[in-house]
Amino acid sequence: MSTSSDNLVSDQLAAQIDLAEARLAALRSCLDGAVDDGTRRRLEARATGISDRCTALRTTVRHADVIPIGTPTAVEDLAATLDTLEADLDAAIQNESSLSMAAADRQARAWRGRTDRLRVQAALGIMEMKDDLERLVRRLKHVRAAVLVELRDAAGDARGGVEELRADMEAVIGDVRRAVDRAVDAIAGPMP
């Protein structure tokens, strides 16, 4: 991934965390006076846990050079947890079975939407990975072509060096033959 897409992902995750915190604030305002004390304490404890998760995820998103694996899923889980808390609050406020069914239906729709988003993210990830692999293959082909050119040049240089060495050796051998012929002539010299 490039740096600009990392920043885009960070910004998107931060926006999702902001939305979760806004939803949490709205839920907390509904708690006052709408439910009995025991239910309020129970739901407030869950809201505090969600708030702590928001803070931790915001810190991770802001301070990480690369978003750790699992952070986008954890941010998605925040929304699902808030959906559950909203459903529980709705059920506590309106203790009617029809509203409880509506809350359950709302939760099911939320999970279905989350599943669809995960499928889309997986498909986008596969496409991005395919693009990255295609770029690497193209780069490898260019490097291979450059290496082949260098090898051809090196082979040509080596061939030229061998031909020069061969010419030099033939010249040396010729000089040795002439020296041997002179030595034989000097030894055989004129016979008395």
N, C-alpha and C positions, 0 to 999 in steps of 0.2 A: 504494500500500500504506500502511496505517496504521502508526504507530509500534509498536503492540503486535504486529502481525504481523511487523514487522522484527525485534523482539526474539525472537519465536518462531522465526523462521528462523535467527537468530544462535545461539540456544540449541540448535536441532537440529543445526546444522553443528558447533558446539563438541562436542556429544555424539558425533557421528560421528567427529570427530578424536580424541576420547578413546578411543573404541573401536579406532580404527586404531592408536593408540599402545600400547594394551594388547595387541592382536594382535601388534604388532611386538616387544614385550618378550617375549612367549611364544615367538615365532619365534627370537629371539636366544638364549633359554635352550636351545632345541633344537639350536642350532648347535654348542655346546660338546661335543666328544667324539663327536658323531653322524656327522660327515663328515670327509673328509680335509682337510688344511690348505689346499690350493689351492681346493677348493670352498668351504671356510669363508670364506677371504678374499674370494672373488668374491661370495658371498651376503651377507657382512657389509658390503661396499662398497655393495651395493644397499640393504641395510637402513639404512645411514647416509644415503643419498640420500632414502629415504622419510621418515626421521626429520627431515631438514632441511625437506622439503616440509610435514610436519605442523607444524613450528614456524612456518614462513612463513604457512601458512594460518590457524593459530591467531591470529597477530598481525593478519592481515587481518580476521578475523571479530571480534576483540575491539575493534579500534580504528576500524573503519569505521562512519560514521553510517548509510550505506546499503551493503548487501552488493554488492560489484562484480559485474557480469555475468561469469559464468564461474566464480565461486568455488564455487557448489554442484556444478558439473560437476567441478571440480578435486578437491573432497572425495570425490565418487563415484569419481573416478579413483584416489584413494588406496586405496579398498577393492579395486578391480580389480587394482592393482599388488601389493597384499598377497596377493590370491588367487594371482597368478602366482608370487610369491615362495614362498608355501606349497606350490604345486604343484611348483616346482623343488626345494624342500627335500625334499618327499615323494619325488620321483624320485631325488634324490641319496642319501637314507637307504635307500630300498628300490629297488635298481637292478633291478627286475623289470619286465617289459613290462606285466604286468597292472596293476601299481600306476601305471605311467606312463599307461596308458589311463584309469584311475580319476582321476588328476590332471587329465588333459585333459578328461574328462567334467565334473569339478568346475568347471574353468575355464569350460567352455561354459555350464553352469548359472548360474554367477556372472554371465556376460555377458548371458545371457537375462534374469536377474532385474534387472540394471541397465537393460536396454532397456525392460522392463516398467515400472520405476519412472520412467524418463524419459517414457514415454507418459502415465503418470498425471500427472506434473508438468506436461506440456504441456496436458493436458485441464483441469487445475485452473487453470493460467495463463489459458487461453482463457475459462473461466467467470468468473474474477476480472476479466479485461479487459471482458467483457460486462457484468458488474455495474457496473464503473466507468463505462462508456459510458452505461448506463441512468441512473445517478445524474446524469451530466452533462447528458443530454437532459432529465431532469425539471427540473434546475436552470435550464437554458436556457429551458424553457417558462414557469417561474415568472418569470424575468427579463423575458421577452417580454411576459407578461401585465402586469407592473408598468409596463413602458415604454408599452404601449398605454393604460393608465389615465392615465399622466402626459401622453401626447400628447392624449388626449381632453380632459383638464383644461386643457391649454395651448390647445387649439383653442377651448374654451368661453371661456376668458379673452380670447383674441384676438378672438373674435366680439363679446364684450361691449365690448371696447375700440373696435372698429370702429363698433359701433352708437352709442357715446357720441361718437366723433369725428364721425360723420355728423350727429347731432343738433346738436352744436356748430357744424358747418359750415352747417347749415340756418339756425340762429339768426343766424350772422354774415351769411349771404347775405340773410336777411330784413332785418337792420339796414342792410346796404348798400343794398338796394332803397328802404327808407324814406328813407335819407339822400339817395339820388339823386332820389326823388320830391320831397322838400323842396327840394333844390337846383333842380330843374326848376321847381317852383312859385315859388321865390324869384326865379329868372331871368325867368320868364314873368310874374310878378307882375301886379299890376293895370295894365292898359294905359290910357294916357291918352286 
